[in-house]
Amino acid sequence: MFSANKNPKRKKLKSSLPLFALTIPGLLYLLVNNYIPMAGVIIAFQSQNFAKGIFGGKWVGLDNFAFLFKTKDAWIMTRNTILYNFGFIIFGTACAVIVAILMTEISKKAAAKFYQNALILPSVISMVIVSYVVFAFLNSDSGLINKSILQAFGIPEISWYSQSKYWPFILMIVYLWKNVGYLSIIYMASIAGIDKGIYEAAKIDGAGEIRQIFHITLPMIKPTVIIMVLMAVGKIMNSDFGLFYQVPMNSGALYNTTQTIDTFVYRAMMQLNDMGMAAASGLYQSVVGFVLILLANWVVRKIDSDNALF
Amino acid sequence: MTELKTRGEKAFYIFAQIVIILLVLISIAPFLLIFISSFTKESDLVANGYSFFPKELSLDAYYYMASQYKTIIRAYGVSIFVTIVGTFSSVLITSMLAYPLSRKDFKYRTIISFLVLFTMLFSGGIAPAYIMWTRIFHIKNTILALIMPNYLMNAFNVFLMANYYRNNIPVSLIESAQIDGAGELRIFFKIILPLSIPSVATIGIFTGLAYWNDWINGLYYITEPKLFGIQNLLVRIMENIQFLKSGSAASAIGTVAVQLPSTSIRMALAVMGIVPVVIIFPFIQKYFIKGVVVGAVKG
């Protein structure tokens, strides 16, 4: 408005270059951290020969993929990644919504802030610390569960780190312990946004607490729940590497229930030294993930375009 | 406040309180177990395992750690350095990229936004990234390996910042600065950046936590113990003590029996990892919660 007397086109040209200069460090980082590795997916179609340098790989077409999908690992890691994520989405969301409703109920209490901090604390520590916590409970020599709880009931000690059947439950509990407090923040914010007048009106009509929850709170936060769930579904091929690698102590006996795509990629690379296979698994994860995230975003946009990623 | 509660409301209020207190206990109890175990006498731990109610207390684990102070202080130093340098660089380049994207008159806005967005949708995976970082940039066993890969900037924070600028910086402010003859760079560094401190604090806290808690870059790129941060030290010591133990059990040869309070040391080390976060958390929790909410709503 103020610049109406200037040539608007010239001004735009003049102002774009300094603004562009600001973006250069960030763009360079994206180039290095994201785009060069994207181009690097070609190694999934090569057999790596490090003696010949980075570009010394021999083209092998789809051999890496053919080999990967012939192994039992491909099925196990895909199954585990998807099933764990489904479990996490269902139980994580349910627990977070319940905690959010209960926290909102007592939010006027002076101690509420302390409660909330305590519930969030597990989500701000590293997975390494979590692995120590789990170790304190489960290790066979001195773990609390074997030494105190099972002994008290006369149950023989269980070698937790070598029996894969227990780990779906263990990992679920660890996941919930670490993440529910954090997830509940989102739903508390959503509940806080509900018009208090609706509750007043419901009270006058004689609706009790439980009815208010089912007929007001839950329907009102439904859009947030749906969006959070869809976004999680878009990331269903990804897993928290620390949860599946460090918490089970990288124990080979547990791979059947702890191997996910991310841990497999790490093991293929660092333990088997098979870059081609690691890249192939990574590309498989990225491509399926890409399709899923586009689908999830498409659905979110249909429901509520404000919350769509793009 | 009208406190005319029905009986049902009261009952629900009490129920909510009981459940939340139980959950708070579940949240905190594992930390307490670690804390108490780190002060438990080694012989008690060997006999009875980790327990909330130890029979004998002892400072042995901490004495042992004090004797290893060089390693521990060094690890803290690495972690603190990486967190500060990484977070500072991250918020700077994130804001610098985000601000032009928030300007409607920026010519390359669409294309750059797309380039940023696309990194959220597709990734080349860690194998090509590993080869690039180690064979082109040679960051293995350098401090850069703990700063550069993954955490320096992410698309999500860029959009969060751009949104903040769009909604909180009036266009008239930029225009009047331009009339006063200020260039774009000057406007950004002298006016915009100081005004965006709340948002910078929010993304800074998440980035800082990510750096402080990171051990995966160390797992991939660091084999030199001198460059272990506190998290990688924890990873290594978990493996190392196991190694020590199995080694001494296997060899019945009466070598020097080093009395290593390994069971309690583990927990004392975990305490060292937890304490800084617990100390800082009350100061950052406001921004943390705000960040979670903003991130969830706009993401």
Contacts between the chains, C-beta under 8 A, distances in Angstrom:
chain1	res1	chain2	res2	distance
A	1	B	175	7.3
A	2	B	175	5.6
A	2	B	176	7.5
A	2	B	179	5.6
A	3	B	175	7.3
A	3	B	178	7.6
A	3	B	179	7.7
A	12	B	105	6.1
A	12	B	107	6.7
A	13	B	107	7.9
A	15	B	105	6.5
A	15	B	106	7.8
A	15	B	178	7.9
A	15	B	184	6.0
A	16	B	106	6.3
A	16	B	107	4.2
A	16	B	108	7.0
A	18	B	183	6.0
A	18	B	184	3.5
A	18	B	185	5.3
A	19	B	99	7.7
A	19	B	100	4.0
A	19	B	103	6.4
A	19	B	106	5.0
A	19	B	184	5.4
A	20	B	100	7.0
A	20	B	106	7.9
A	20	B	107	7.8
A	20	B	108	6.1
A	21	B	185	7.0
A	22	B	96	4.4
A	22	B	97	7.1
A	22	B	99	6.2
A	22	B	100	5.4
A	22	B	184	7.4
A	22	B	185	7.0
A	22	B	188	6.1
A	23	B	96	6.7
A	23	B	97	5.0
A	23	B	100	5.3
A	23	B	101	7.7
A	23	B	108	7.7
A	23	B	112	5.9
A	25	B	92	7.9
A	25	B	93	4.4
A	25	B	96	6.1
A	25	B	97	7.5
A	26	B	93	4.8
A	26	B	94	6.8
A	26	B	96	6.1
A	26	B	97	3.1
A	26	B	116	8.0
A	26	B	153	5.9
A	26	B	158	7.0
A	27	B	97	7.0
A	27	B	112	7.0
A	27	B	115	7.1
A	29	B	93	6.3
A	29	B	152	5.7
A	29	B	153	5.1
A	30	B	115	6.3
A	30	B	116	6.7
A	30	B	119	5.9
A	30	B	153	7.3
A	32	B	132	7.6
A	32	B	137	7.7
A	32	B	148	7.9
A	33	B	129	7.4
A	33	B	148	7.4
A	33	B	149	6.7
A	33	B	150	6.9
A	33	B	152	6.9
A	33	B	153	7.5
A	34	B	119	4.2
A	34	B	123	7.0
A	34	B	124	7.4
A	35	B	119	7.8
A	36	B	124	7.7
A	36	B	128	7.6
A	36	B	132	5.3
A	36	B	136	7.9
A	37	B	123	7.1
A	37	B	124	3.3
A	37	B	125	6.9
A	37	B	128	4.2
A	37	B	129	4.0
A	37	B	132	6.0
A	38	B	122	6.6
A	38	B	123	7.2
A	38	B	124	4.0
A	38	B	128	7.7
A	39	B	124	7.1
A	39	B	128	7.7
A	40	B	124	5.2
A	40	B	127	7.7
A	40	B	128	2.6
A	40	B	129	7.2
A	40	B	131	6.5
A	40	B	132	6.1
A	41	B	124	5.0
A	41	B	125	6.7
A	41	B	128	5.9
A	43	B	127	6.6
A	43	B	128	5.8
A	43	B	131	6.8
A	44	B	127	7.8
A	53	B	135	7.4
A	54	B	131	6.1
A	54	B	132	7.9
A	54	B	135	5.0
A	54	B	136	6.9
A	99	B	20	7.6
A	99	B	23	6.6
A	101	B	16	7.9
A	102	B	16	4.2
A	102	B	19	5.5
A	102	B	20	5.4
A	103	B	16	7.9
A	103	B	20	6.3
A	105	B	12	6.7
A	105	B	13	6.1
A	105	B	16	4.0
A	106	B	13	6.9
A	106	B	16	5.2
A	106	B	17	5.3
A	106	B	20	6.0
A	109	B	17	7.5
A	115	B	20	5.5
A	115	B	21	7.5
A	115	B	24	5.2
A	116	B	285	7.9
A	116	B	289	7.7
A	117	B	281	6.7
A	117	B	282	6.7
A	117	B	285	5.6
A	118	B	24	4.4
A	118	B	27	5.0
A	118	B	28	5.4
A	119	B	23	6.4
A	119	B	24	6.4
A	119	B	27	5.3
A	120	B	281	7.9
A	120	B	285	6.9
A	120	B	288	7.1
A	120	B	289	7.7
A	121	B	27	6.1
A	121	B	28	7.2
A	121	B	31	7.3
A	121	B	278	7.2
A	121	B	281	6.7
A	122	B	27	5.8
A	122	B	30	7.8
A	124	B	209	5.9
A	124	B	213	7.8
A	124	B	277	5.7
A	124	B	281	6.1
A	124	B	288	7.3
A	125	B	213	6.9
A	125	B	273	7.5
A	125	B	274	6.1
A	125	B	277	5.7
A	126	B	212	7.6
A	126	B	213	3.5
A	126	B	214	7.5
A	126	B	215	6.3
A	126	B	231	5.3
A	126	B	273	7.0
A	127	B	213	7.6
A	127	B	215	7.5
A	128	B	213	7.9
A	128	B	215	5.1
A	128	B	231	4.9
A	128	B	234	4.8
A	128	B	235	5.6
A	128	B	238	7.9
A	128	B	273	7.0
A	129	B	234	7.2
A	129	B	270	5.7
A	129	B	273	5.0
A	129	B	274	5.8
A	131	B	238	7.0
A	132	B	34	6.6
A	132	B	234	6.9
A	132	B	238	7.1
A	132	B	266	6.5
A	132	B	267	7.2
A	132	B	269	7.7
A	132	B	270	3.9
A	132	B	273	7.7
A	133	B	30	4.4
A	133	B	31	7.6
A	133	B	33	7.6
A	133	B	34	6.3
A	133	B	270	7.4
A	135	B	238	7.3
A	135	B	266	7.2
A	136	B	30	7.2
A	136	B	33	5.4
A	136	B	34	5.8
A	136	B	37	6.2
A	136	B	50	4.7
A	136	B	267	6.6
A	136	B	270	8.0
A	137	B	30	7.4
A	137	B	33	7.6
A	137	B	50	7.6
A	141	B	46	7.7
A	141	B	49	7.5
A	141	B	263	7.5
A	142	B	45	5.4
A	142	B	46	6.9
A	142	B	49	4.1
A	142	B	50	5.6
A	142	B	263	5.3
A	143	B	49	6.0
A	143	B	50	6.6
A	144	B	33	6.4
A	144	B	49	6.1
A	144	B	50	4.8
A	144	B	51	6.5
A	144	B	52	7.9
A	146	B	49	6.7
A	147	B	48	5.9
A	147	B	49	2.7
A	147	B	50	7.2
A	147	B	51	7.3
A	148	B	48	7.5
A	148	B	49	6.2
A	148	B	51	5.8
A	177	B	26	7.0
A	177	B	27	7.1
A	177	B	30	7.5
A	181	B	27	6.5
A	182	B	292	6.5
A	185	B	289	5.5
A	185	B	292	4.6
A	185	B	293	6.4
A	185	B	296	8.0
A	186	B	292	6.2
A	186	B	293	6.5
A	186	B	296	4.2
A	189	B	293	4.3
A	189	B	296	7.4
A	189	B	297	7.4
A	208	B	6	7.5
A	208	B	8	4.5
A	208	B	9	7.8
A	209	B	8	5.7
A	209	B	9	5.8
A	209	B	12	4.0
A	210	B	8	7.9
A	210	B	12	7.4
A	224	B	296	7.7
A	228	B	296	6.9
A	231	B	299	7.5
A	241	B	216	6.1
A	242	B	215	7.5
A	242	B	216	7.1
A	246	B	215	7.7
A	246	B	235	7.0
A	249	B	238	7.4
A	265	B	125	6.8
A	265	B	126	5.9
A	265	B	127	6.6
A	266	B	126	7.5
A	268	B	127	7.9
A	269	B	126	7.3
A	269	B	127	5.7
A	269	B	130	6.4
A	270	B	220	7.3
A	275	B	127	5.6
A	275	B	131	6.7
A	278	B	125	7.7
A	278	B	126	7.5
A	278	B	127	4.0
A	279	B	125	6.2
A	279	B	127	3.9
A	279	B	128	6.0
A	281	B	125	7.8
A	282	B	123	7.9
A	282	B	124	7.3
A	282	B	125	2.4
A	282	B	126	6.1
A	282	B	127	5.3
A	282	B	128	7.7
A	283	B	124	7.8
A	283	B	125	6.0
A	285	B	125	6.8
A	286	B	122	5.8
A	286	B	123	5.3
A	286	B	124	7.1
A	286	B	125	5.7
A	289	B	122	7.9
A	290	B	121	5.7
A	290	B	122	4.9
A	293	B	120	7.9
A	293	B	121	5.6
A	294	B	121	7.1
A	307	B	297	7.1
A	307	B	298	7.6
A	309	B	117	7.4
A	309	B	120	6.8
A	309	B	299	7.2
A	310	B	117	5.6
